[in-house]
Amino acid sequence: MKKGAYLVGFLSSLFIISGCATTTPNNHADIDALNARVTALQGQLSSKDEELSRLESELRDKNNSLSQAESDKRSLEAELNAERSKPVAKPVPKYDSDLK
């Protein structure tokens, strides 16, 4: 009886181990698919990081251009105000005289 119990236990263990062995390749396929997806997402992340860096650089350039334009505007406004505050020379009217 003990031998029969050992035999049943051994066969059950063998069945369980063989069942686990057949499910492992399916897991490998899932793992490979997930690894491929992670690799693709890492590529997309790198692409987005590069795009973000490019956009940040473009924004800095635009901000610098805007600052320069505002500075130029202030300078031109100051020049205009200075010119406006100068007295305007009125032309001397010409009179015809009879003293010729």
C-alpha positions as CSV (number, residue, x, y, z in Angstrom):
1,M,0.0,0.0,0.0
2,K,2.8,2.3,0.8
3,K,4.4,1.7,-2.6
4,G,1.1,2.5,-4.3
5,A,0.8,5.7,-2.4
6,Y,4.3,6.7,-3.3
7,L,3.6,5.8,-6.9
8,V,0.5,7.9,-7.0
9,G,2.4,10.7,-5.3
10,F,5.2,10.4,-7.8
11,L,2.9,10.3,-10.8
12,S,0.9,13.3,-9.4
13,S,4.1,15.3,-8.9
14,L,5.3,14.3,-12.4
15,F,1.9,15.5,-13.9
16,I,2.1,18.8,-12.0
17,I,5.6,19.4,-13.0
18,S,4.9,18.6,-16.7
19,G,1.9,20.9,-16.5
20,C,4.0,23.8,-15.2
21,A,6.6,23.1,-17.8
22,T,4.1,23.5,-20.7
23,T,2.8,26.8,-19.4
24,T,6.2,28.4,-19.1
25,P,6.7,29.0,-22.9
26,N,3.4,30.8,-23.0
27,N,4.7,33.1,-20.3
28,H,7.9,33.6,-22.3
29,A,5.8,34.8,-25.3
30,D,3.9,37.2,-23.1
31,I,7.2,38.5,-21.5
32,D,8.7,38.9,-25.0
33,A,5.7,40.8,-26.2
34,L,5.8,43.1,-23.1
35,N,9.5,43.6,-23.5
36,A,8.9,44.6,-27.1
37,R,6.2,47.0,-26.0
38,V,8.5,48.5,-23.3
39,T,11.2,49.0,-26.0
40,A,8.8,50.7,-28.3
41,L,7.6,53.0,-25.5
42,Q,11.2,53.8,-24.6
43,G,11.7,54.9,-28.2
44,Q,8.6,57.0,-28.1
45,L,9.8,58.6,-24.8
46,S,13.2,59.4,-26.3
47,S,11.5,61.0,-29.3
48,K,9.2,63.0,-27.1
49,D,12.1,64.1,-24.9
50,E,13.9,65.3,-28.0
51,E,10.8,67.2,-29.2
52,L,10.4,68.7,-25.7
53,S,14.0,69.9,-25.7
54,R,13.5,71.4,-29.2
55,L,10.3,73.2,-28.2
56,E,11.9,74.5,-25.0
57,S,14.9,75.9,-27.1
58,E,12.5,77.4,-29.6
59,L,10.5,79.0,-26.7
60,R,13.7,80.5,-25.3
61,D,14.6,81.9,-28.7
62,K,11.1,83.4,-29.1
63,N,11.3,84.9,-25.6
64,N,14.7,86.4,-26.3
65,S,13.4,87.9,-29.6
66,L,10.4,89.3,-27.7
67,S,12.6,90.9,-25.1
68,Q,14.8,92.4,-27.8
69,A,11.7,93.8,-29.6
70,E,10.3,95.3,-26.4
71,S,13.6,96.9,-25.7
72,D,13.8,98.3,-29.2
73,K,10.2,99.6,-28.8
74,R,11.0,101.4,-25.6
75,S,14.1,102.9,-27.1
76,L,12.1,104.1,-30.2
77,E,9.3,105.5,-27.9
78,A,11.9,107.4,-26.0
79,E,13.4,108.9,-29.2
80,L,9.9,109.8,-30.4
81,N,9.0,111.5,-27.2
82,A,12.3,113.4,-27.3
83,E,11.6,114.6,-30.8
84,R,8.0,115.5,-29.9
85,S,9.2,117.6,-26.9
86,K,11.5,119.8,-29.1
87,P,10.1,123.1,-30.1
88,V,8.9,123.3,-33.6
89,A,10.5,126.0,-35.7
90,K,7.9,128.0,-37.5
91,P,8.8,129.3,-40.9
92,V,9.2,133.0,-41.2
93,P,6.5,134.3,-43.5
94,K,7.8,136.2,-46.5
95,Y,6.3,139.7,-46.9
96,D,6.3,141.5,-50.1
97,S,7.4,144.9,-49.6
98,D,7.1,147.9,-51.8
99,L,10.6,149.1,-51.1
100,K,12.2,147.8,-54.2
